[in-house]
Amino acid sequence: MFFSVIIVPLSLMPSLSFIFTVPLDRLLSVCRGTSIEDVKTMSKAYYTECIMPSLCVLGLRSRTETKQDDKQSVEDMRRTVEDWILVLLGVQKDKPISGKLAFVKELFLLEKEVVPKIPGENESFEFYPYDYGPYSTKFARVLNELIRQGLVEAIPIPETKEKNFQFRLTEAGIVKAEEAMKKIPSDFLDLLARKRRGWDQLGHFGITRRVYSRYPEYTIRSKIREEVMR
């Protein structure tokens, strides 16, 4: 006798426009006189080898499998310097980053301590030792371009000895940042949001001291190393 299972997507039920049949006679014939555990094993193998390829064709994949594929596609994406600047601002979009040097150091800690944990390809900021610790000409160039494009706003900070700015996303920048964040698995976005809050709370001196103490090789040209580390 020939048995079959008819699989019809619910969305197609009204029209019955597509019906797929799967023969089960071979599976049933070997199940007679077989233990329950062996039947379960064979059923699982049959599902994997025969049913699943059919479901893939029909687009009837499980949520878990779809989520796994989505995660894999995210991990395969390449993230640029621009992406990381937007993401760092975007995970705390209502709170600007105060000061360009603090901004640089948060991105430095991001590249050193968070990015290596995230699967996928990431463009490097190419930090190097400079007058106030690690610096990146890529950061300066890309930030200026984001400001020029109206994606990031530089707001002057009043009553500071040197001309300094707070940096925050514009409305258009928030949209762009959300696109960049889609390239990063959600659990790492949560981690980055926590890191950003902690770095902000350190303030300029606190984050500078943390960078100097953890990465002394980037302080060899610093003008303020003795002041920071005493």
Sequence and secondary structure as in RCSB ss.txt:
>XXXX:A:sequence
MFFSVIIVPLSLMPSLSFIFTVPLDRLLSVCRGTSIEDVKTMSKAYYTECIMPSLCVLGLRSRTETKQDDKQSVE
DMRRTVEDWILVLLGVQKDKPISGKLAFVKELFLLEKEVVPKIPGENESFEFYPYDYGPYSTKFARVLNELIRQG
LVEAIPIPETKEKNFQFRLTEAGIVKAEEAMKKIPSDFLDLLARKRRGWDQLGHFGITRRVYSRYPEYTIRSKIR
EEVMR
>XXXX:A:secstr
   EEEE  GGGTTTT   EEEE HHHHHHHTT  HHHHHHHHHHHIIIIIHHHHHHHT   HHHHHHHHHHHHH
TSEE HHHHHHHHHHTTTTS EE HHHHHHHHHHIIIIIGGGS SEE     EEETTEEE HHHHHHHHHHHHTT
SEEEEE SS SS  EEEEE HHHHHHHHHHHTTS HHHHHHHHHHHHHHHHHHHHHHHHHHHHH GGG TT SSH
HHHH 
